[in-house]
Amino acid sequence: MTATAIKNYKLGGIHPPEKKEMSRECAIQIAPVPEVITVPLSQHIGAPCTPAVKKGDEVKKGQVIGEAGGFISAPIHAPVSGKVTAIDEVVHIFGRKVPAIVIENDGAEQWAEGCNIQSDTSEITPEQIRQKVRDSGIVGMGGATFPTHVKLSPPPEKPIDCVVINGVECEPYLTTDFRLMLERCEGIVKGIQLIMRSVNAKRGDIGIEANKPEAIEAMTAATAHLPNIDVHTLTVKYPMGAEKQVIKAIHDRDVPAGGLPMEVGVVCSNVASAYAIYEAVEWNRPLIERALTVTGEGVVNPANFVGRIGTPLEHLLNITGVHPGVNRLVLGGPMMGLAQYSADIVIAKGTAGILLLKENPTDEFRNCIRCGECVFGCPMGLDPSTLSILGESRDWEQARDGFDMMDCFECGVCSYVCPSNRPIVHLIKLNKALAKNAPKH
């Protein structure tokens, strides 16, 4: 249907430089597949996978190599055909070591039995969709990596009346969702329809920021024949793409503190996840690759790639080229991404971007001057200045019980606007980790 008037959420938000011009005109290209693929067994929120293969095994593309460790988990598949040469440990993006399966690529690109075959989905049931999504190892590809089949399985007492598709991509620099909406809009729309069917939702809504008029036009054209799917133009503001904010902007529904979108009758999914669902259900292709942006002032030729899971970052950086003087490597965007101490890591299901920056961040910060900038900017209406002070004193109990710390989704607005350069979001993360790991009484 036609796009709606510009919509907004009211609380907080900022307008950092977009920096999208570096890669927004770069069509998605298929990245060359490396000779060796290293696939971590922990790529999602929830229980990690256990190896389903051993050293010396021959594997085919799409074959399960990591078995899900529980309901909140997702299997992992071989991105290439070849031979398992090791089950080793690699550094995870959070800094710890996790088990990984190393595969020597034979170059044959031979699919496992039953994979890469088109299915007739005209009569597919909600249960069959959820099972295919689970079997294909799909997780949230906007960065959260929550197993998607869990999201598509709301309890009977929480009926879903609409599906919200997040095409906002409000993080500076990143442009892969934008390119997907331009280049693969029909597959995204089919994925939306499958999500709607899986949760028995009557309607779907696609939210896109106003700075992406080409994507709005493409998705509007792709849904013109569908009276139950609307495209919504959203105001340009960070973090418009956060789940609660995009639902508020489109439907004016408030997801309760500590609650999920299902509490207000909504399932929310990223456009990349919708496309992955289409590929999994209609084409029987497990999640073995993803689109990502390689960009930043340190990149010679910024690009958008589709790369196989387990591809070393250096493999892509050798293609794009790297300027001298790079001081910072970030996985994801500059606001919520994670800085890495080494490029010796691989693409995972949640890797939306590789960002090389020349800025030299400082660790020096001053005392809070009570200016209130972080309070005005917080999209959740929290008091980040107080939360940061409680973080310095490691008082996680007061932060959690008295100042709603767990409602923070770590968007980084507070740190960005702080004139004292206080690492507010990092101190909140520290206290949240302490609260999570505290002994239960």
Buried (B, 14 or more C-beta within 10 A) or exposed (E): EEBBEEBBBEEBBBEBEBBBEBBBEBEBEEBBBBEBBBBBBBBBBBBBBEBBBEEEBEBBBBBBBBBBBEEBBBBBBBBBBBBBBBBEEBBBBEEEEBBBBBBBBBEEEBBBEEBBEEBEBEEBEBEBBBBBBBBBBBBBBBBBBBBBBBBBBBEEEEEBBBBBBBBBBBBBBBBBBBBBBBBBBBBBBBBBBBBBBBBEBEBBBBBBBBBBEEBBBBBBEBBEEBEBBBBBBBBBBBBBBBBBBBBBBBBEBEBEEEEBBBBBBBBBBBBBBBBBBBBBBBBBBBBBBBBBBBBBBBBEEBBBBBBBBBBBBBBBBEBBEBEEEBEBBBBBBBBBBEBBEEBEBBBBBBBBBBBBBEEEEEEEBEEBEEEEBBBEBBBBEBBBBBBBBBBBEEBBBBBBEEBBBBBBBBBBBBBBBBEBEBBBBEBBBBBBEBBEEEEEE
